Amino acid sequence: MTQHLRMRAAHSVLVLVDYQERLMPAMTGGAEAVRRAAFLAQVASQLDIPAVLTAQNPGRLGPNDGAISAHLADPGLVVEKMAFGACEGGLDDTLARYWDGPNTDRAIVVAGCEAHVCLLQTALGLLEAGRQVFVVADASASRHVHDKELAMARLRQAGAIVVSAEMVAFEWLGTAEHPQFKAVSKLVKEL
C-alpha cells in the first residue's frame, strides 16, 4: 500500500456513514455534522470524487439526510447494512467499482455517526484491509461528546489520520489554480 499523507482528489473516495433521519436528532452536534457532511458531498461532486453512503438498518433508522444525498452524483448508491462496520456490509465491493487494480492504493475519506460505533467499526475495517483512512472529525457525531473523543483517539492509535472538512476540501483542490477553486472556496465561506 502506498502511504498517502495528503488527500489527493485523483486518489480519494468519500464514505459517509449513517447520517440517517431518525438517528441524527439524538446526536450531540448532529445538525453540524450533517452540514459538514453535505459540504463534503458538494466538494466531492464538484471535483468528481466518488462518494458512497451507508445506512444502518434503514427500515428502522430511515434514509440518510436529504441534505447530503442531494449533492451526490449517485444518491441511490447506499450500502445498506445490519453490521456496525460497513466493510462487513458490502462496502469493499462498492469501493472496488471506482478504480482498476487493488483499491488499497487509495485514500478513503470517511465521516459519520455514531462516531464510536458505525464510523469506528467501518474505519477499523478499512484499516485492517490495508486502506489509508482519513477520518473527518467535525463531520462526525455521537450521542455523547466523550464517546466521539474516545473514538477519534482510538482511530489515531489504529493508524487513521484525523482531519477537518475544510482540510479535506483544500487538500483535494491542491492549488488555487484548480478550475474549481472559486466554487469550492465559496462553499468553504458558507460553512
N, C-alpha and C positions, 0 to 999 in steps of 0.2 A: 504494500500500500504506500502510495505517495503521501507524505505528511503535508497537509495544507495548513500553513499558518495564517493565510488570508483567505477570505471567501471570494472567489472569482466567479463571475456570472457564468462563464462557459463551463465551469466545473462544479456547479451547485444544483441542488434541488431543495425546495422548501417543503417541509412536512408540518402541517398544522393539526394538532392533536385535540380532538374532542371539545370544540367550542360550542357545545350544544345548548339549545334554548332552555331546557329545564335544569341544566347544570349550572349555567353561568350566574344566575341570581344568588346562588349560595356562596360564590367565590368572593373573598376579600380582594378588592381591586378588579373584579370581573369585568366591569364596563371598560376600564382602561386596558385590560388585556385584550379584549375584543377589538378595541380601537387600534391598538398596535398590531394585532394580527391582521386586521383589514388593511392597514398601511403596508405590511409586508406582502400581502397578496397583491396589492396595487403595484408595488415596486416590481415584484416578480413578473407580473403581467406586462408591465412597460418594458422590461428587459428580456422578455421571452425566456424566463427561467421556469422550468416545470414546477408545479405545485400540486401537492396531494393533501387531501383532508382525511382524517379518520373520524369514526363515530363509534362510541362505546354504547352497546345495547340501544340502538336508535329507536326501537319500539317503545322503550321506556323513557329514555332521556331526550328524545326528539331529534330533529335535524340540527345541523350546525347553523350558527347565527347567519342570517342572510347578508349582513354587512360584510362578512368575509367571503362567502361563496359567490357573491355578486361580482367580485373582482377577479375571479379565477378564469383562466382560459377554458377549463373544462370543469364547471361547477358540479357536474354529476359524478366526477371521479372521487368517490368516497370509499375508503377501506372500512367496511362495517365489521365490527369485532365484538367478541364477548371477553376475550383475554384482555388483561390490562395493558400488556405490551402489544403494539401494533405489528411487530415482527412476527409474532405468533398468529396474528390475524390476517396475514397475507400481504403486508407492506413490502416485503422483499420482492415478491412477484410484480407488484405495481411499479416499484422503483426500477426494476430491470428493463422496463419498456423504454426508458428515456435515453439510453446510450448503448453503443456497441461495446462488446467486451465486458469484462468483470466490472461491476459497479463499485468495487472497493476503492477506486481511484477518484471518487467524487466527494466533495464536501456536502454534508447534509445539514441544512439549517433547520432546526426543529424548535417548536414552541407549543405550549398547550396547557391543558388542565386535566385533572388536577396535577400540579407540578410534582407532587410527591407520590403520585400513583401512576396514572397512564403515561404522562410525559416521562417520568423517571424510568419506568419499565421499557418504554419504547426506545429511549436514548441508550439505556444499558444494552438492550438487544442489538441496536445498531453498532455500538462499540464492540460487543462480543463478536459480531460478524466482521469486524475489521474496518468499519467505516470511520471516517473522520467526522466528528459531530460537533456542531456549534449550537449551543442552547441559548435561545433569546429570552433572557430573564424577565425583561419588562413587558413581554408579550405572553407571559405565563402567570398562572394564579393557582392558589389553593384556598380552601375554606379558612385556614389559619395561617398567618404570616410565618410562624415558626416552622411549619411544615414545608413551605416554599423555600425558606432559607436553608433548611437541612437538605432538601433535595438538590439545591444548587451546589452546596458544599460537597455532597456525595458525588454528584456528576463531575465536579472538578477533580476530585480524588480519583475517579474512574477514568479520567483522560479526556473528558469533554472540555471544550473551550466555551466559557460563558461570556455572552456578548449582549449588546442592546440592539433594538430595532434600527436605530439611526446608524450604528456602526455597520450593520448589515447593508443598509442602503448605500452608504458611501464606499464600502469595500467592493460591492457589486459594480458600482459605477467605475471606480478605479481612477478616473480623471475628470476634471472639469470640462474637458474637450469631448466627453461622451455625448453622442447625439441626444440622449435622454436626460442629460444633466439638469436642464431647466425644469423639465416636467417633474423629475424626482425631487429637486430642490423645493419646488412648490409644495409637494406632498409633505416634505420634512417640515416646512414652515407651518403647515396646518396641523401637525402632530401635537 
